[in-house]
């Protein structure tokens, strides 16, 4: 299984798939209890590396296999001479199979096991072995209270496989969820660890495959693939005698009154992304500012559908929507562009107009770049429903629109109509600001103009955009969208050098 420089695999799975893989390992000859022992040993090694001088451990155990891992971790710590307690939040009498055997071995090893009480003091490194990946509904008491006390303790926390209360498929917090400093996950990476609240709740992430080599059942691919620089599409090096006409002409359409900056950001990003020619069709009052800021962009004020059709006829790629609004001007300009047989990027209000039925979707190759609210309008559901299962929403949208869809947000997703899904686990909270989506739309247009297919352009563009934000976000708050454009240019050169 390929891995990225962070040593984590690139394949991501839903919880049911990981359970299937676990069952396949057992069927292939590895006993379940042996897998549980390997999991405990991997977690214990990671814990000792993280907190080598702690000397004290408190395991909070539930009543499933996750609890079994916790009891075995406690036994390993006891043998190493640490002070150890297990607080049994789930009744040990309800344990079955391998988990019951793990509990029995911990008792035989004289591990101190106490029933959970809200008054029980917490100390040392806390091990969250409460709830596993099978959780689908809100966390119930007494587990919810235990989670609240863990989070309020201020103590270091290791989560076993997944922070309790986090949905393994979506990354949603199911009422209450542990906030871990370190999570050690097993067998396959869970999709939810990389989306929504997952990264904040799992802290540092470590992976142990438990030395298993059995594949998933035939015909069942991973739920998604993480984007990694060394496995991304590349732009070919340019011959020395290349000219601008060979590098594509991108036309950005947008910038209604008061929103000219959005369209200009997209146009500048397309220019810096390497498109040979970039045109901007916008409101007449924005042309002077556009030329003053970026004279290389061919800015033109447009009022009518006829004018935009003339401009579009000379372009190779269309980027529609940044700052265009949803009024009569936008409806008139965008109305006939979807029928053109050219690669297109639809963003922002172009997607809102599509959702409202005011525009028809393109017939050819195109990219849609919604944020969750726009995706919800396109799917006819609520934003909360989109966020409840972002992967399913992105795939459904790609199928319905027959487009490559970039569902933006933490763990941005790239979904293709054929069901392929990629996830970008880069980015930075400093990127939460206006104009970032406009920069991405322009960059995607530039990559399409230089010959990449929509899915390839989306994978490379989303990764470049997120990595630039990650690098610049280290300076803290106040990141402006325009700051990314130059850094994206440098990242693109590192990834796909202009000359061999």
N, C-alpha and C positions, 0 to 999 in steps of 0.2 A: 504494500500500500504506500503510495508516494507521500512524502512528508515535506513540510516547508522549513525554512531556516529556524523557526521557533520550535522545531522538533515535534510539532503536533501533526497528526495526519491531516490530509486535505479533505477526506471524506467525512460528511456529516450525516447522521441518521436520526430518524424518529425513534421514540422509545420502543415501539413495537418491533422495529427492525433490530434493535440491540438485543431485545429479549430473544428474537429468533436466532440471532448469531450466537448468543449465550447457549441456547438449546442445542444449536448445531455443534458447538464445541463439546458439550456433554455427550451428544450422540456419537461424536467422532472418537470418544474414548477418554476424555478428561473428566473425572468425577466432579460433580458440582461442589462438593466440600473442598476439593483441591483448588478449584477456581476461587472459592471464598478465602481460602488461606493465602493464595497469591495476591488477592486484592488487599487483604489486611497487611500483608508484608509490604506491598507497594505503598500503601498509605502511611505505614509506620516509618518507612525509609524517608518519605517526603517530609513527614512531620519532624523527624530528627534533624534533617538538613535545615529546615526552616527555623526550628526552635531548639537548638542542641543543648542549651543549658536549662531548659524549663524544669525538668525533673518531676513534674506533676501533671497528671492527666485526669480529665473528667469526661467520661463518655455518656452521652444522652442517647439511649437506645429505644427504638420503637418496637415493632412486632413483626417485621418481615426480614428478608435477606439482608437489607441494609443494616438492621440491628445485628444480624449475625456477623457482618464485617466488623461492627463496633465492638462486639464482645471479644473477637479475636485480636483486634488492635489493643484492647485493654490487657489481654493476656500477654502479648508481646512486650508491652510497657512494664507490666509486673515483673516479667523475667529479666528485664533490663535494669531493675532496681528503682524504677520510678514509683512515686506515690500515686495510686490509681483508685478511682471510684467509678462505678457505673450507676447512673441513675436510670432506672427502668421506667420510662414513661409508658411503654406498652407492657402489659402483663406478660412476663416470661412464660407463664403457663400456656399462653396462646401461640407460642412459637412452634413451628413444625419443621420437619425435614432438616436441611443443613443448618438453618438458623438455630433450631433447638439443640443440635449437636454442638454448635459453637458456644451456646450458653452453658451447656453441660461442661465443656472443656474449660471455660472461664471459671466456673464454680470449682471444678477439680483443681484448678491452679490457684485457688484461694484468692481470686479477684474479689474485691469488696463490691457487692451488688446491693443497692438499696432501692426501694420503691420511690418513684418520683413524688416530690412535694414542692409546692410553690415556695416553701420556706427553706428548702434544701440549699445550702450555700454552693455557689459555683466558684471553682478555683482552678488554677493552672491553665493548660491548653484544653479548650473544649473541643470535643469531637462530636460533630453532628451526624448521628446514625439513626435519625428519627424516621424519615420518610424517603422512599426511593423514587424511581422514575415512573411508577405506575399511577401516581397521583393525578387526578383529572378534575376534581371539584375542590371547593374551598377547604382549607385545613380546619379540622374540628378540634375541639377541646379534648383532652388537655394539651394536645400538641401545639395548638396556637399559643397558649400561654407559655409553654416551654420555649417556643421560638422567640416570643417577645422578651423573655428574661435573658435568653442567650444574647440577643441583640443589645439589650440594655446593660449587659455585664461589663462591657469594655475589655473583655478578655480576648486573646487570640483564638480564632476558630478555624478548625479544619472540617470541611464538608466531605463526607464519603459519597462518592459518585456524583451527587448533585446537591446543592443546598436545599434543604427540606422546605417545601412550599413553593418551589419554582417549577413551572410546567416544563417538562423536558422537551416538548415539541415546539413551544412558542416563545419561551422565556418570560411568560407572564407570571406575576406574583399572584398566587391563588389564596388571597386573603392575607396571609402572613408568610414570610419567607426568611430564612436565615441569611444573614449577611456575613459571608465567610471571608477570611483573609487568604485561605488556600483551599482549593478543591482538587481532589484527586479522582479522576473519572476513569472508568474501565471499559474494556472490550471495544467500544466505538464512541466517537465524540457525538454528544447529543446536540441537536440543532438549537435547542433552547439556551444552551450555554453561551451562544454568540448573538442572541437577538434580544431586543427590548431590555428587560431588567437583568438578563443573564450575566453580562460582563460585570455589572456593579455588584451582583450578589455572589458570584463565584470567586472574585478576587483573582489571585494568581492561579493559573490552571495547569495541572500536570495530568499526563495520560499514561495509563499502563494497559497494554493489550492482553495482559495475562498470558503471554507467550502462546497465543492462539493463532493458528494459521488457517482455520476453516473459513471459507468464504460465505457470504450470505447465499441463501437459496438462489438457484439460477433464475435469471430474469428479474431480480430485485436489486436495482442499483441503489446507491446512496440517495438520501433525500436531497442532498445538495453537495456542492463542492466549494471549498474555500478558495478564494482568489489568492494566488501566490505569484510573485513577480517572475520567477524563473519558468513558470508554466503559462504565462500570458501570451496572447498574440503579439507579434512584433510588426512594425512597419519596416519594409525593405529599405536598405541603404539607397541613397540617391546617386545616380550617375552624375559625373561632373558636368555634363552638358545639359542637365535637366532645365526646363523652363516652367514658369508659373502655370501655363496652360495645361501641363501634365499633372498638376497637383490638386486639381479640383477647385470648383467655384462654389462656395457656400453662400446662400442667401438667408439672412436672418430677417424675419418679419415680426415686428412688435413695437412696443413703445407708444401706447396711446398717451394722451395728454396727462402729464404728471408722472409718467412711468418710463420716460425715455432712458433712464439709466439701466434698466433691466435689459433692454435690447442691445444697448451699447456694450454692456458686460459680456453678453453672449457673442457679439461680433468680435470684440477684442480677444476673447478666449478662442474663437475659431481661427483668428489670425495667428495667435501665438501657438496654437495647436498644430500649425503647419499647413493649413489650407493655402493653395496658391493664390486664390482671389477670394475676397470677402466683400459682399454687398450687404447693406442695411437698408431696409424699407421701413420707414417710421413716419411719425407726424412731422410736418414741415418745420414746426418750431423747435424740433430737436436736432435738426441737421447741423446747424452752426456749432452747437456744443460737441456733437460727434466728430466733426472735422477738426475742431480745436484739440480734442483729446487724442484722436487716433486718425490722422489724415490718410493713413494707408487703407482705411475702410472706405469703400465707395458708398457714401450715405446719400439717400435720396428721399425726399418727402413725397408721400403718396396719399391720394385721396380716394381712388376708385379701383374697382376690380380690374378694369382694363390696364391700368398702370402696373398693377402687381403681376398680372399675367405676362406682360412684356418683360419684366425683370426676371420672373421665374423661368421663362423660356430659355434664358441664357445661363441659368444656374445648373449645377450638377446635383446639389443637395439643398434641401430646404430645412430651416430651423424655425419652427412656428410657435408663437405663444408668449415669449418673454415680455411681460409688461403690456400685453395687447389689450387687456380688459375684455369685457363681454358685451360691449355696446355695438351700435350699428357699424362703426368704422371697422372693428375687428371682424364682424360677421361678413361684411362686404369683401374685405381683403382675403380672408381665409376660405371663403365659401367654395371656390372652385379648385383650390390647390391640392386637396386630397386626391383628386382624380388624375393628377399628373404622375406619370410613370418615372418618378425620381425617388431616391432614398430620402426619407424625411425623419425629422426629430420633432415630436409634439410635446410641448411642455406647458405647464401653468394653465392660463385661460384657454388655450387651444383645447386642452383636455376637458375643461369645464364646459365649454361650448359643445364639445362632442357629447358629454354626459347629458346636456340639456336638449339634445336632439337638433341643435342649430347647425351642426356640421356632420358630414359623413366621414367615416374613417377612410384612410388611404387604402388603396387596393394592392399596392406593391409592398416593397420592403420598407419597414419603418420601425421607429423606436418611440415608445411612450415612457415618460419619466414622471409619474405621479408621486406626490407625497401621500400619506395615508388618507387625508381628507379627500383629495382628488380621486384616489382609488375607490374610496367608498361611494362617491357620486357616480363613478363609472359602473360600479357593480350594483348600485341600487340598494346599498346597505349602510350601516353606521360605521363611523371611524373605529369605534370600539370593536365591532365585528371583524374589521380588517386586522386590527392589532391583535385580536385574539388568536389568529393563525395567519401570520403574515405570509408564510410560504404558500399556503393554500390559496390565499387571496391573489398573490402574484401569479401563480400558475393559472388560476381561473381567468384572470384578466388577460394574460397572454393568449389563452385559448379563445376567449370571446372576441378579442380585437384582432387576432391573427397577427400579432406584433411581438417584438421583443420588448419586455416591460422591465423598467428599472423602478422598483418600489423603494423609495428613498427612506432614510431613517437609520438608526443604529443597527448595524448588520444589514446594510442595503442589499436587496435581492435582485438578481437578474434572471428573469424567467423567459423561456422561449416557448413557442407554440407546441413544440414536440415534447414538452414536459421536462426539459433540462433546467436545472436551477443552480445558480451560483450565489455565494454569499461573500460580501466584503466585510472582513472583521477589522479593518483599519478605520481611522478617523479620530476626531478629537471633539470634546464638548465645546471648544472655542468656535467650532464651525456652525453653531446654532445662531444664525444671523441671516439678514436679508441678502439676496443676490447670489448665494452659493449655488442654487439650482440653475440660475442663468448661466453661470460659468460652466457648469457641467453640460448644459444643453449645447453651448457653443463648441465645447471640446468634442463632444460626440459628433457634431456636424463636421468638424475638421477631420476626424478619423474616418468618417464615411467618405468624405471628399477625397481622401488619399487611398481609397480602395478597400478598406476593411468592410466586411459584411456586418450587418447590424449586431449580431450577438458578439462577435469579436470586438467591435468598436465599443460596445457596452462594457464588456469585461475589462478591456484596457482603460477606457475612459474613467470608469467608476474607481478603479484601483489608483490611477494617477491622481484623481481628484481627492480621494481619501488620504493617500499618502502625503500629498502636499499639505492638506489640512493638519495632519498628524505632526509633520515636521514644524510647521509654523505655529501650531497650537501650543507648543512648548513655551512660547513667550507669554501665554496667558490670554486673558480676556481682551476684547477689542479687535479681534481678527476681522478685517474687511474682506469682502468677496474678491475685490481686485487684487488683494495681496497674493492670492493663490496663483494667479495667471502666470507670473514669471517663474514661480517655483515649479509649476506643472511643466513648463517648457524645459527646465533643467532635468526634471525627472524623466521626461520623455527622451531626452538625449542620452541619459544614462541607460535607459531601457532599450531604445532603438536608435543607435548612433546614425547621424545623418550620412556620414562617410564610413566606409569599411576601414 
